[in-house]
Amino acid sequence: MTQIEFNEFQQQTLSVPEELDMFLGGGRGGGKSYALALLALRHAEQYGVKARILYIRRTYKGLADFELLLRDLFGTVYGTAARFN
């Protein structure tokens, strides 16, 4: 079984209640995209089939990179049950 590990930034991000808004700023390589993916996973777990996640990027390349990250993370957690639209 693959274990998902978090850095300190991601742990702090996940400790914030969903009701609060956050700004995840900073330079490259801090784990922001993975933290956003983890927040999406938390939302999916919390709301199940009623979960709806909208992610918008300025460029298609940026969106495609995040999609690969999501497919890897959600595939690790849900296996073949993960679905994307």
PDB file with SEQRES, HELIX, SHEET and CRYST1 records, atoms N, CA, C and O in Angstrom:
SEQRES   1 A   85  MET THR GLN ILE GLU PHE ASN GLU PHE GLN GLN GLN THR          
SEQRES   2 A   85  LEU SER VAL PRO GLU GLU LEU ASP MET PHE LEU GLY GLY          
SEQRES   3 A   85  GLY ARG GLY GLY GLY LYS SER TYR ALA LEU ALA LEU LEU          
SEQRES   4 A   85  ALA LEU ARG HIS ALA GLU GLN TYR GLY VAL LYS ALA ARG          
SEQRES   5 A   85  ILE LEU TYR ILE ARG ARG THR TYR LYS GLY LEU ALA ASP          
SEQRES   6 A   85  PHE GLU LEU LEU LEU ARG ASP LEU PHE GLY THR VAL TYR          
SEQRES   7 A   85  GLY THR ALA ALA ARG PHE ASN                                  
HELIX    1 AA1 GLU A    8  SER A   15  1                                   8    
HELIX    2 AA2 LYS A   32  TYR A   47  1                                  16    
HELIX    3 AA3 GLY A   48  LYS A   50  5                                   3    
HELIX    4 AA4 TYR A   60  TYR A   78  1                                  19    
HELIX    5 AA5 GLY A   79  ALA A   81  5                                   3    
CRYST1    1.000    1.000    1.000  90.00  90.00  90.00 P 1           1          
ATOM      1  N   MET A   1       0.843  -1.177   0.000  1.00  0.00           N  
ATOM      2  CA  MET A   1       0.000   0.000   0.000  1.00  0.00           C  
ATOM      3  C   MET A   1       0.891   1.244   0.000  1.00  0.00           C  
ATOM      4  O   MET A   1       1.839   1.332   0.780  1.00  0.00           O  
ATOM      5  N   THR A   2       0.589   2.184  -0.857  1.00  0.00           N  
ATOM      6  CA  THR A   2       1.336   3.428  -0.953  1.00  0.00           C  
ATOM      7  C   THR A   2       0.876   4.379   0.139  1.00  0.00           C  
ATOM      8  O   THR A   2      -0.322   4.560   0.357  1.00  0.00           O  
ATOM      9  N   GLN A   3       1.840   4.983   0.825  1.00  0.00           N  
ATOM     10  CA  GLN A   3       1.515   5.932   1.884  1.00  0.00           C  
ATOM     11  C   GLN A   3       1.698   7.345   1.356  1.00  0.00           C  
ATOM     12  O   GLN A   3       2.702   7.646   0.710  1.00  0.00           O  
ATOM     13  N   ILE A   4       0.738   8.206   1.627  1.00  0.00           N  
ATOM     14  CA  ILE A   4       0.800   9.608   1.205  1.00  0.00           C  
ATOM     15  C   ILE A   4       1.463  10.392   2.325  1.00  0.00           C  
ATOM     16  O   ILE A   4       1.034  10.332   3.477  1.00  0.00           O  
ATOM     17  N   GLU A   5       2.520  11.131   1.975  1.00  0.00           N  
ATOM     18  CA  GLU A   5       3.235  11.923   2.972  1.00  0.00           C  
ATOM     19  C   GLU A   5       3.022  13.403   2.688  1.00  0.00           C  
ATOM     20  O   GLU A   5       2.942  13.820   1.532  1.00  0.00           O  
ATOM     21  N   PHE A   6       2.930  14.193   3.756  1.00  0.00           N  
ATOM     22  CA  PHE A   6       2.698  15.632   3.656  1.00  0.00           C  
ATOM     23  C   PHE A   6       3.921  16.375   4.173  1.00  0.00           C  
ATOM     24  O   PHE A   6       4.586  15.929   5.108  1.00  0.00           O  
ATOM     25  N   ASN A   7       4.212  17.524   3.547  1.00  0.00           N  
ATOM     26  CA  ASN A   7       5.242  18.387   4.131  1.00  0.00           C  
ATOM     27  C   ASN A   7       4.565  19.283   5.177  1.00  0.00           C  
ATOM     28  O   ASN A   7       3.348  19.219   5.353  1.00  0.00           O  
ATOM     29  N   GLU A   8       5.339  20.103   5.859  1.00  0.00           N  
ATOM     30  CA  GLU A   8       4.789  20.934   6.936  1.00  0.00           C  
ATOM     31  C   GLU A   8       3.726  21.912   6.424  1.00  0.00           C  
ATOM     32  O   GLU A   8       2.706  22.124   7.079  1.00  0.00           O  
ATOM     33  N   PHE A   9       3.971  22.504   5.252  1.00  0.00           N  
ATOM     34  CA  PHE A   9       3.011  23.431   4.654  1.00  0.00           C  
ATOM     35  C   PHE A   9       1.674  22.735   4.394  1.00  0.00           C  
ATOM     36  O   PHE A   9       0.616  23.294   4.683  1.00  0.00           O  
ATOM     37  N   GLN A  10       1.720  21.526   3.855  1.00  0.00           N  
ATOM     38  CA  GLN A  10       0.496  20.778   3.558  1.00  0.00           C  
ATOM     39  C   GLN A  10      -0.226  20.372   4.830  1.00  0.00           C  
ATOM     40  O   GLN A  10      -1.456  20.394   4.875  1.00  0.00           O  
ATOM     41  N   GLN A  11       0.515  20.002   5.860  1.00  0.00           N  
ATOM     42  CA  GLN A  11      -0.103  19.666   7.143  1.00  0.00           C  
ATOM     43  C   GLN A  11      -0.826  20.878   7.731  1.00  0.00           C  
ATOM     44  O   GLN A  11      -1.943  20.757   8.234  1.00  0.00           O  
ATOM     45  N   GLN A  12      -0.185  22.045   7.664  1.00  0.00           N  
ATOM     46  CA  GLN A  12      -0.808  23.262   8.182  1.00  0.00           C  
ATOM     47  C   GLN A  12      -2.043  23.626   7.360  1.00  0.00           C  
ATOM     48  O   GLN A  12      -3.056  24.053   7.915  1.00  0.00           O  
ATOM     49  N   THR A  13      -1.960  23.457   6.040  1.00  0.00           N  
ATOM     50  CA  THR A  13      -3.092  23.761   5.165  1.00  0.00           C  
ATOM     51  C   THR A  13      -4.284  22.870   5.495  1.00  0.00           C  
ATOM     52  O   THR A  13      -5.420  23.341   5.558  1.00  0.00           O  
ATOM     53  N   LEU A  14      -4.023  21.593   5.702  1.00  0.00           N  
ATOM     54  CA  LEU A  14      -5.113  20.665   5.995  1.00  0.00           C  
ATOM     55  C   LEU A  14      -5.686  20.846   7.401  1.00  0.00           C  
ATOM     56  O   LEU A  14      -6.788  20.377   7.685  1.00  0.00           O  
ATOM     57  N   SER A  15      -4.955  21.516   8.273  1.00  0.00           N  
ATOM     58  CA  SER A  15      -5.465  21.730   9.630  1.00  0.00           C  
ATOM     59  C   SER A  15      -6.469  22.876   9.699  1.00  0.00           C  
ATOM     60  O   SER A  15      -7.153  23.039  10.710  1.00  0.00           O  
ATOM     61  N   VAL A  16      -6.564  23.673   8.630  1.00  0.00           N  
ATOM     62  CA  VAL A  16      -7.508  24.795   8.597  1.00  0.00           C  
ATOM     63  C   VAL A  16      -8.901  24.265   8.276  1.00  0.00           C  
ATOM     64  O   VAL A  16      -9.055  23.508   7.317  1.00  0.00           O  
ATOM     65  N   PRO A  17      -9.916  24.637   9.045  1.00  0.00           N  
ATOM     66  CA  PRO A  17     -11.281  24.173   8.763  1.00  0.00           C  
ATOM     67  C   PRO A  17     -11.751  24.612   7.375  1.00  0.00           C  
ATOM     68  O   PRO A  17     -11.356  25.666   6.877  1.00  0.00           O  
ATOM     69  N   GLU A  18     -12.593  23.794   6.767  1.00  0.00           N  
ATOM     70  CA  GLU A  18     -13.084  24.062   5.413  1.00  0.00           C  
ATOM     71  C   GLU A  18     -13.872  25.361   5.318  1.00  0.00           C  
ATOM     72  O   GLU A  18     -13.941  25.954   4.241  1.00  0.00           O  
ATOM     73  N   GLU A  19     -14.462  25.814   6.405  1.00  0.00           N  
ATOM     74  CA  GLU A  19     -15.292  27.015   6.393  1.00  0.00           C  
ATOM     75  C   GLU A  19     -14.477  28.289   6.177  1.00  0.00           C  
ATOM     76  O   GLU A  19     -15.047  29.324   5.830  1.00  0.00           O  
ATOM     77  N   LEU A  20     -13.184  28.240   6.369  1.00  0.00           N  
ATOM     78  CA  LEU A  20     -12.328  29.417   6.241  1.00  0.00           C  
ATOM     79  C   LEU A  20     -11.702  29.476   4.851  1.00  0.00           C  
ATOM     80  O   LEU A  20     -11.416  28.444   4.244  1.00  0.00           O  
ATOM     81  N   ASP A  21     -11.493  30.691   4.357  1.00  0.00           N  
ATOM     82  CA  ASP A  21     -10.795  30.901   3.097  1.00  0.00           C  
ATOM     83  C   ASP A  21      -9.298  31.024   3.376  1.00  0.00           C  
ATOM     84  O   ASP A  21      -8.891  31.535   4.419  1.00  0.00           O  
ATOM     85  N   MET A  22      -8.486  30.548   2.430  1.00  0.00           N  
ATOM     86  CA  MET A  22      -7.037  30.629   2.580  1.00  0.00           C  
ATOM     87  C   MET A  22      -6.413  31.191   1.313  1.00  0.00           C  
ATOM     88  O   MET A  22      -6.938  31.028   0.212  1.00  0.00           O  
ATOM     89  N   PHE A  23      -5.293  31.850   1.494  1.00  0.00           N  
ATOM     90  CA  PHE A  23      -4.448  32.250   0.378  1.00  0.00           C  
ATOM     91  C   PHE A  23      -3.206  31.386   0.440  1.00  0.00           C  
ATOM     92  O   PHE A  23      -2.457  31.435   1.416  1.00  0.00           O  
ATOM     93  N   LEU A  24      -2.984  30.592  -0.604  1.00  0.00           N  
ATOM     94  CA  LEU A  24      -1.798  29.733  -0.649  1.00  0.00           C  
ATOM     95  C   LEU A  24      -0.798  30.357  -1.607  1.00  0.00           C  
ATOM     96  O   LEU A  24      -0.780  30.035  -2.795  1.00  0.00           O  
ATOM     97  N   GLY A  25       0.018  31.233  -1.098  1.00  0.00           N  
ATOM     98  CA  GLY A  25       0.982  31.942  -1.933  1.00  0.00           C  
ATOM     99  C   GLY A  25       2.389  31.441  -1.696  1.00  0.00           C  
ATOM    100  O   GLY A  25       2.638  30.593  -0.839  1.00  0.00           O  
ATOM    101  N   GLY A  26       3.297  31.986  -2.478  1.00  0.00           N  
ATOM    102  CA  GLY A  26       4.699  31.627  -2.305  1.00  0.00           C  
ATOM    103  C   GLY A  26       5.319  31.187  -3.614  1.00  0.00           C  
ATOM    104  O   GLY A  26       4.652  31.103  -4.646  1.00  0.00           O  
ATOM    105  N   GLY A  27       6.590  30.913  -3.549  1.00  0.00           N  
ATOM    106  CA  GLY A  27       7.349  30.534  -4.738  1.00  0.00           C  
ATOM    107  C   GLY A  27       7.104  29.095  -5.160  1.00  0.00           C  
ATOM    108  O   GLY A  27       6.305  28.367  -4.572  1.00  0.00           O  
ATOM    109  N   ARG A  28       7.819  28.724  -6.197  1.00  0.00           N  
ATOM    110  CA  ARG A  28       7.692  27.377  -6.739  1.00  0.00           C  
ATOM    111  C   ARG A  28       8.299  26.354  -5.794  1.00  0.00           C  
ATOM    112  O   ARG A  28       9.253  26.638  -5.070  1.00  0.00           O  
ATOM    113  N   GLY A  29       7.727  25.159  -5.817  1.00  0.00           N  
ATOM    114  CA  GLY A  29       8.302  24.052  -5.065  1.00  0.00           C  
ATOM    115  C   GLY A  29       7.893  23.948  -3.612  1.00  0.00           C  
ATOM    116  O   GLY A  29       8.473  23.153  -2.872  1.00  0.00           O  
ATOM    117  N   GLY A  30       6.919  24.721  -3.180  1.00  0.00           N  
ATOM    118  CA  GLY A  30       6.499  24.677  -1.785  1.00  0.00           C  
ATOM    119  C   GLY A  30       5.426  23.649  -1.484  1.00  0.00           C  
ATOM    120  O   GLY A  30       5.128  23.383  -0.320  1.00  0.00           O  
ATOM    121  N   GLY A  31       4.844  23.071  -2.523  1.00  0.00           N  
ATOM    122  CA  GLY A  31       3.815  22.059  -2.315  1.00  0.00           C  
ATOM    123  C   GLY A  31       2.400  22.604  -2.373  1.00  0.00           C  
ATOM    124  O   GLY A  31       1.471  21.961  -1.885  1.00  0.00           O  
ATOM    125  N   LYS A  32       2.219  23.794  -2.968  1.00  0.00           N  
ATOM    126  CA  LYS A  32       0.879  24.400  -3.017  1.00  0.00           C  
ATOM    127  C   LYS A  32      -0.094  23.578  -3.847  1.00  0.00           C  
ATOM    128  O   LYS A  32      -1.223  23.342  -3.418  1.00  0.00           O  
ATOM    129  N   SER A  33       0.321  23.141  -5.021  1.00  0.00           N  
ATOM    130  CA  SER A  33      -0.574  22.371  -5.889  1.00  0.00           C  
ATOM    131  C   SER A  33      -0.976  21.062  -5.227  1.00  0.00           C  
ATOM    132  O   SER A  33      -2.135  20.653  -5.304  1.00  0.00           O  
ATOM    133  N   TYR A  34      -0.029  20.409  -4.581  1.00  0.00           N  
ATOM    134  CA  TYR A  34      -0.344  19.150  -3.897  1.00  0.00           C  
ATOM    135  C   TYR A  34      -1.276  19.417  -2.716  1.00  0.00           C  
ATOM    136  O   TYR A  34      -2.168  18.617  -2.433  1.00  0.00           O  
ATOM    137  N   ALA A  35      -1.069  20.546  -2.026  1.00  0.00           N  
ATOM    138  CA  ALA A  35      -1.963  20.916  -0.927  1.00  0.00           C  
ATOM    139  C   ALA A  35      -3.385  21.129  -1.448  1.00  0.00           C  
ATOM    140  O   ALA A  35      -4.347  20.701  -0.811  1.00  0.00           O  
ATOM    141  N   LEU A  36      -3.525  21.791  -2.606  1.00  0.00           N  
ATOM    142  CA  LEU A  36      -4.852  21.979  -3.205  1.00  0.00           C  
ATOM    143  C   LEU A  36      -5.474  20.643  -3.584  1.00  0.00           C  
ATOM    144  O   LEU A  36      -6.677  20.443  -3.416  1.00  0.00           O  
ATOM    145  N   ALA A  37      -4.659  19.731  -4.093  1.00  0.00           N  
ATOM    146  CA  ALA A  37      -5.161  18.400  -4.432  1.00  0.00           C  
ATOM    147  C   ALA A  37      -5.621  17.671  -3.170  1.00  0.00           C  
ATOM    148  O   ALA A  37      -6.637  16.976  -3.190  1.00  0.00           O  
ATOM    149  N   LEU A  38      -4.888  17.824  -2.091  1.00  0.00           N  
ATOM    150  CA  LEU A  38      -5.281  17.201  -0.824  1.00  0.00           C  
ATOM    151  C   LEU A  38      -6.573  17.805  -0.288  1.00  0.00           C  
ATOM    152  O   LEU A  38      -7.409  17.097   0.273  1.00  0.00           O  
ATOM    153  N   LEU A  39      -6.737  19.119  -0.461  1.00  0.00           N  
ATOM    154  CA  LEU A  39      -7.997  19.752  -0.057  1.00  0.00           C  
ATOM    155  C   LEU A  39      -9.158  19.231  -0.894  1.00  0.00           C  
ATOM    156  O   LEU A  39     -10.255  19.028  -0.373  1.00  0.00           O  
ATOM    157  N   ALA A  40      -8.929  19.013  -2.178  1.00  0.00           N  
ATOM    158  CA  ALA A  40      -9.966  18.440  -3.040  1.00  0.00           C  
ATOM    159  C   ALA A  40     -10.299  17.017  -2.586  1.00  0.00           C  
ATOM    160  O   ALA A  40     -11.466  16.623  -2.570  1.00  0.00           O  
ATOM    161  N   LEU A  41      -9.280  16.256  -2.222  1.00  0.00           N  
ATOM    162  CA  LEU A  41      -9.506  14.896  -1.724  1.00  0.00           C  
ATOM    163  C   LEU A  41     -10.304  14.925  -0.425  1.00  0.00           C  
ATOM    164  O   LEU A  41     -11.217  14.120  -0.236  1.00  0.00           O  
ATOM    165  N   ARG A  42      -9.963  15.845   0.465  1.00  0.00           N  
ATOM    166  CA  ARG A  42     -10.707  15.975   1.731  1.00  0.00           C  
ATOM    167  C   ARG A  42     -12.172  16.297   1.458  1.00  0.00           C  
ATOM    168  O   ARG A  42     -13.070  15.740   2.091  1.00  0.00           O  
ATOM    169  N   HIS A  43     -12.404  17.210   0.501  1.00  0.00           N  
ATOM    170  CA  HIS A  43     -13.772  17.576   0.135  1.00  0.00           C  
ATOM    171  C   HIS A  43     -14.520  16.374  -0.446  1.00  0.00           C  
ATOM    172  O   HIS A  43     -15.681  16.142  -0.111  1.00  0.00           O  
ATOM    173  N   ALA A  44     -13.858  15.619  -1.308  1.00  0.00           N  
ATOM    174  CA  ALA A  44     -14.479  14.437  -1.911  1.00  0.00           C  
ATOM    175  C   ALA A  44     -14.822  13.394  -0.852  1.00  0.00           C  
ATOM    176  O   ALA A  44     -15.874  12.758  -0.919  1.00  0.00           O  
ATOM    177  N   GLU A  45     -13.944  13.222   0.111  1.00  0.00           N  
ATOM    178  CA  GLU A  45     -14.207  12.267   1.194  1.00  0.00           C  
ATOM    179  C   GLU A  45     -15.356  12.738   2.074  1.00  0.00           C  
ATOM    180  O   GLU A  45     -16.183  11.937   2.509  1.00  0.00           O  
ATOM    181  N   GLN A  46     -15.405  14.040   2.332  1.00  0.00           N  
ATOM    182  CA  GLN A  46     -16.421  14.584   3.222  1.00  0.00           C  
ATOM    183  C   GLN A  46     -17.812  14.542   2.600  1.00  0.00           C  
ATOM    184  O   GLN A  46     -18.786  14.239   3.289  1.00  0.00           O  
ATOM    185  N   TYR A  47     -17.919  14.845   1.297  1.00  0.00           N  
ATOM    186  CA  TYR A  47     -19.232  14.968   0.672  1.00  0.00           C  
ATOM    187  C   TYR A  47     -19.594  13.813  -0.256  1.00  0.00           C  
ATOM    188  O   TYR A  47     -20.713  13.761  -0.767  1.00  0.00           O  
ATOM    189  N   GLY A  48     -18.673  12.896  -0.478  1.00  0.00           N  
ATOM    190  CA  GLY A  48     -18.968  11.709  -1.278  1.00  0.00           C  
ATOM    191  C   GLY A  48     -19.451  12.052  -2.678  1.00  0.00           C  
ATOM    192  O   GLY A  48     -18.857  12.888  -3.359  1.00  0.00           O  
ATOM    193  N   VAL A  49     -20.532  11.406  -3.107  1.00  0.00           N  
ATOM    194  CA  VAL A  49     -21.037  11.598  -4.469  1.00  0.00           C  
ATOM    195  C   VAL A  49     -21.586  13.009  -4.695  1.00  0.00           C  
ATOM    196  O   VAL A  49     -21.763  13.418  -5.843  1.00  0.00           O  
ATOM    197  N   LYS A  50     -21.855  13.749  -3.639  1.00  0.00           N  
ATOM    198  CA  LYS A  50     -22.353  15.121  -3.777  1.00  0.00           C  
ATOM    199  C   LYS A  50     -21.222  16.144  -3.919  1.00  0.00           C  
ATOM    200  O   LYS A  50     -21.488  17.329  -4.122  1.00  0.00           O  
ATOM    201  N   ALA A  51     -19.981  15.708  -3.817  1.00  0.00           N  
ATOM    202  CA  ALA A  51     -18.833  16.613  -3.903  1.00  0.00           C  
ATOM    203  C   ALA A  51     -18.704  17.179  -5.310  1.00  0.00           C  
ATOM    204  O   ALA A  51     -18.842  16.456  -6.297  1.00  0.00           O  
ATOM    205  N   ARG A  52     -18.443  18.457  -5.391  1.00  0.00           N  
ATOM    206  CA  ARG A  52     -18.188  19.141  -6.667  1.00  0.00           C  
ATOM    207  C   ARG A  52     -16.975  20.023  -6.470  1.00  0.00           C  
ATOM    208  O   ARG A  52     -16.946  20.846  -5.556  1.00  0.00           O  
ATOM    209  N   ILE A  53     -15.979  19.860  -7.313  1.00  0.00           N  
ATOM    210  CA  ILE A  53     -14.730  20.592  -7.178  1.00  0.00           C  
ATOM    211  C   ILE A  53     -14.453  21.301  -8.490  1.00  0.00           C  
ATOM    212  O   ILE A  53     -14.386  20.669  -9.545  1.00  0.00           O  
ATOM    213  N   LEU A  54     -14.291  22.617  -8.424  1.00  0.00           N  
ATOM    214  CA  LEU A  54     -13.965  23.417  -9.604  1.00  0.00           C  
ATOM    215  C   LEU A  54     -12.564  23.967  -9.414  1.00  0.00           C  
ATOM    216  O   LEU A  54     -12.268  24.603  -8.403  1.00  0.00           O  
ATOM    217  N   TYR A  55     -11.705  23.720 -10.388  1.00  0.00           N  
ATOM    218  CA  TYR A  55     -10.324  24.201 -10.349  1.00  0.00           C  
ATOM    219  C   TYR A  55     -10.054  24.936 -11.646  1.00  0.00           C  
ATOM    220  O   TYR A  55     -10.249  24.381 -12.728  1.00  0.00           O  
ATOM    221  N   ILE A  56      -9.611  26.166 -11.552  1.00  0.00           N  
ATOM    222  CA  ILE A  56      -9.394  26.999 -12.737  1.00  0.00           C  
ATOM    223  C   ILE A  56      -7.942  27.448 -12.770  1.00  0.00           C  
ATOM    224  O   ILE A  56      -7.400  27.894 -11.759  1.00  0.00           O  
ATOM    225  N   ARG A  57      -7.315  27.328 -13.935  1.00  0.00           N  
ATOM    226  CA  ARG A  57      -5.953  27.828 -14.141  1.00  0.00           C  
ATOM    227  C   ARG A  57      -5.962  28.771 -15.335  1.00  0.00           C  
ATOM    228  O   ARG A  57      -6.853  28.707 -16.181  1.00  0.00           O  
ATOM    229  N   ARG A  58      -4.985  29.628 -15.396  1.00  0.00           N  
ATOM    230  CA  ARG A  58      -4.889  30.615 -16.459  1.00  0.00           C  
ATOM    231  C   ARG A  58      -4.539  29.973 -17.800  1.00  0.00           C  
ATOM    232  O   ARG A  58      -4.985  30.440 -18.849  1.00  0.00           O  
ATOM    233  N   THR A  59      -3.741  28.902 -17.768  1.00  0.00           N  
ATOM    234  CA  THR A  59      -3.322  28.251 -19.009  1.00  0.00           C  
ATOM    235  C   THR A  59      -3.743  26.790 -19.013  1.00  0.00           C  
ATOM    236  O   THR A  59      -3.940  26.183 -17.960  1.00  0.00           O  
ATOM    237  N   TYR A  60      -3.876  26.240 -20.205  1.00  0.00           N  
ATOM    238  CA  TYR A  60      -4.205  24.824 -20.332  1.00  0.00           C  
ATOM    239  C   TYR A  60      -3.072  23.963 -19.784  1.00  0.00           C  
ATOM    240  O   TYR A  60      -3.325  22.939 -19.151  1.00  0.00           O  
ATOM    241  N   LYS A  61      -1.828  24.368 -20.021  1.00  0.00           N  
ATOM    242  CA  LYS A  61      -0.669  23.610 -19.525  1.00  0.00           C  
ATOM    243  C   LYS A  61      -0.712  23.499 -18.010  1.00  0.00           C  
ATOM    244  O   LYS A  61      -0.463  22.429 -17.456  1.00  0.00           O  
ATOM    245  N   GLY A  62      -1.026  24.600 -17.339  1.00  0.00           N  
ATOM    246  CA  GLY A  62      -1.134  24.575 -15.882  1.00  0.00           C  
ATOM    247  C   GLY A  62      -2.238  23.647 -15.418  1.00  0.00           C  
ATOM    248  O   GLY A  62      -2.084  22.935 -14.426  1.00  0.00           O  
ATOM    249  N   LEU A  63      -3.342  23.655 -16.129  1.00  0.00           N  
ATOM    250  CA  LEU A  63      -4.451  22.770 -15.789  1.00  0.00           C  
ATOM    251  C   LEU A  63      -4.088  21.310 -16.039  1.00  0.00           C  
ATOM    252  O   LEU A  63      -4.419  20.440 -15.234  1.00  0.00           O  
ATOM    253  N   ALA A  64      -3.409  21.039 -17.152  1.00  0.00           N  
ATOM    254  CA  ALA A  64      -3.011  19.666 -17.489  1.00  0.00           C  
ATOM    255  C   ALA A  64      -2.036  19.118 -16.447  1.00  0.00           C  
ATOM    256  O   ALA A  64      -2.118  17.945 -16.081  1.00  0.00           O  
ATOM    257  N   ASP A  65      -1.115  19.956 -15.967  1.00  0.00           N  
ATOM    258  CA  ASP A  65      -0.176  19.523 -14.925  1.00  0.00           C  
ATOM    259  C   ASP A  65      -0.917  19.155 -13.644  1.00  0.00           C  
ATOM    260  O   ASP A  65      -0.610  18.145 -13.010  1.00  0.00           O  
ATOM    261  N   PHE A  66      -1.893  19.979 -13.268  1.00  0.00           N  
ATOM    262  CA  PHE A  66      -2.669  19.698 -12.056  1.00  0.00           C  
ATOM    263  C   PHE A  66      -3.526  18.448 -12.236  1.00  0.00           C  
ATOM    264  O   PHE A  66      -3.706  17.675 -11.295  1.00  0.00           O  
ATOM    265  N   GLU A  67      -4.050  18.250 -13.435  1.00  0.00           N  
ATOM    266  CA  GLU A  67      -4.840  17.042 -13.703  1.00  0.00           C  
ATOM    267  C   GLU A  67      -4.003  15.787 -13.484  1.00  0.00           C  
ATOM    268  O   GLU A  67      -4.486  14.820 -12.895  1.00  0.00           O  
ATOM    269  N   LEU A  68      -2.763  15.789 -13.947  1.00  0.00           N  
ATOM    270  CA  LEU A  68      -1.880  14.637 -13.735  1.00  0.00           C  
ATOM    271  C   LEU A  68      -1.642  14.391 -12.248  1.00  0.00           C  
ATOM    272  O   LEU A  68      -1.634  13.249 -11.790  1.00  0.00           O  
ATOM    273  N   LEU A  69      -1.449  15.476 -11.501  1.00  0.00           N  
ATOM    274  CA  LEU A  69      -1.258  15.355 -10.065  1.00  0.00           C  
ATOM    275  C   LEU A  69      -2.498  14.744  -9.403  1.00  0.00           C  
ATOM    276  O   LEU A  69      -2.385  13.862  -8.552  1.00  0.00           O  
ATOM    277  N   LEU A  70      -3.689  15.225  -9.807  1.00  0.00           N  
ATOM    278  CA  LEU A  70      -4.941  14.695  -9.256  1.00  0.00           C  
ATOM    279  C   LEU A  70      -5.149  13.229  -9.612  1.00  0.00           C  
ATOM    280  O   LEU A  70      -5.544  12.427  -8.766  1.00  0.00           O  
ATOM    281  N   ARG A  71      -4.882  12.887 -10.860  1.00  0.00           N  
ATOM    282  CA  ARG A  71      -5.047  11.493 -11.282  1.00  0.00           C  
ATOM    283  C   ARG A  71      -4.140  10.570 -10.474  1.00  0.00           C  
ATOM    284  O   ARG A  71      -4.542   9.467 -10.102  1.00  0.00           O  
ATOM    285  N   ASP A  72      -2.921  11.020 -10.204  1.00  0.00           N  
ATOM    286  CA  ASP A  72      -1.998  10.217  -9.405  1.00  0.00           C  
ATOM    287  C   ASP A  72      -2.497  10.079  -7.968  1.00  0.00           C  
ATOM    288  O   ASP A  72      -2.544   8.972  -7.432  1.00  0.00           O  
ATOM    289  N   LEU A  73      -2.869  11.198  -7.342  1.00  0.00           N  
ATOM    290  CA  LEU A  73      -3.324  11.180  -5.952  1.00  0.00           C  
ATOM    291  C   LEU A  73      -4.625  10.400  -5.792  1.00  0.00           C  
ATOM    292  O   LEU A  73      -4.716   9.507  -4.950  1.00  0.00           O  
ATOM    293  N   PHE A  74      -5.630  10.736  -6.600  1.00  0.00           N  
ATOM    294  CA  PHE A  74      -6.923  10.067  -6.470  1.00  0.00           C  
ATOM    295  C   PHE A  74      -6.817   8.600  -6.878  1.00  0.00           C  
ATOM    296  O   PHE A  74      -7.511   7.751  -6.319  1.00  0.00           O  
ATOM    297  N   GLY A  75      -5.956   8.297  -7.845  1.00  0.00           N  
ATOM    298  CA  GLY A  75      -5.727   6.906  -8.232  1.00  0.00           C  
ATOM    299  C   GLY A  75      -5.097   6.116  -7.102  1.00  0.00           C  
ATOM    300  O   GLY A  75      -5.421   4.945  -6.906  1.00  0.00           O  
ATOM    301  N   THR A  76      -4.195   6.750  -6.352  1.00  0.00           N  
ATOM    302  CA  THR A  76      -3.576   6.096  -5.204  1.00  0.00           C  
ATOM    303  C   THR A  76      -4.621   5.781  -4.134  1.00  0.00           C  
ATOM    304  O   THR A  76      -4.599   4.708  -3.532  1.00  0.00           O  
ATOM    305  N   VAL A  77      -5.523   6.712  -3.905  1.00  0.00           N  
ATOM    306  CA  VAL A  77      -6.520   6.553  -2.842  1.00  0.00           C  
ATOM    307  C   VAL A  77      -7.688   5.669  -3.280  1.00  0.00           C  
ATOM    308  O   VAL A  77      -8.084   4.763  -2.547  1.00  0.00           O  
ATOM    309  N   TYR A  78      -8.246   5.925  -4.476  1.00  0.00           N  
ATOM    310  CA  TYR A  78      -9.476   5.255  -4.892  1.00  0.00           C  
ATOM    311  C   TYR A  78      -9.251   4.136  -5.899  1.00  0.00           C  
ATOM    312  O   TYR A  78     -10.165   3.350  -6.150  1.00  0.00           O  
ATOM    313  N   GLY A  79      -8.074   4.044  -6.475  1.00  0.00           N  
ATOM    314  CA  GLY A  79      -7.830   3.026  -7.488  1.00  0.00           C  
ATOM    315  C   GLY A  79      -8.683   3.282  -8.732  1.00  0.00           C  
ATOM    316  O   GLY A  79      -8.785   4.418  -9.196  1.00  0.00           O  
ATOM    317  N   THR A  80      -9.287   2.237  -9.261  1.00  0.00           N  
ATOM    318  CA  THR A  80     -10.081   2.367 -10.494  1.00  0.00           C  
ATOM    319  C   THR A  80     -11.438   3.010 -10.251  1.00  0.00           C  
ATOM    320  O   THR A  80     -12.151   3.297 -11.212  1.00  0.00           O  
ATOM    321  N   ALA A  81     -11.820   3.246  -8.998  1.00  0.00           N  
ATOM    322  CA  ALA A  81     -13.100   3.877  -8.703  1.00  0.00           C  
ATOM    323  C   ALA A  81     -13.056   5.394  -8.903  1.00  0.00           C  
ATOM    324  O   ALA A  81     -14.105   6.037  -8.895  1.00  0.00           O  
ATOM    325  N   ALA A  82     -11.869   5.981  -9.080  1.00  0.00           N  
ATOM    326  CA  ALA A  82     -11.745   7.426  -9.281  1.00  0.00           C  
ATOM    327  C   ALA A  82     -12.295   7.791 -10.662  1.00  0.00           C  
ATOM    328  O   ALA A  82     -11.979   7.142 -11.659  1.00  0.00           O  
ATOM    329  N   ARG A  83     -13.135   8.855 -10.706  1.00  0.00           N  
ATOM    330  CA  ARG A  83     -13.700   9.319 -11.975  1.00  0.00           C  
ATOM    331  C   ARG A  83     -13.503  10.819 -12.112  1.00  0.00           C  
ATOM    332  O   ARG A  83     -13.553  11.561 -11.131  1.00  0.00           O  
ATOM    333  N   PHE A  84     -13.278  11.253 -13.344  1.00  0.00           N  
ATOM    334  CA  PHE A  84     -13.073  12.673 -13.644  1.00  0.00           C  
ATOM    335  C   PHE A  84     -14.042  13.103 -14.721  1.00  0.00           C  
ATOM    336  O   PHE A  84     -14.421  12.310 -15.582  1.00  0.00           O  
ATOM    337  N   ASN A  85     -14.441  14.357 -14.672  1.00  0.00           N  
ATOM    338  CA  ASN A  85     -15.305  14.917 -15.710  1.00  0.00           C  
ATOM    339  C   ASN A  85     -14.685  16.223 -16.164  1.00  0.00           C  
ATOM    340  O   ASN A  85     -15.229  16.893 -17.042  1.00  0.00           O  
TER     341      ASN A  85                                                      
END                                                                             
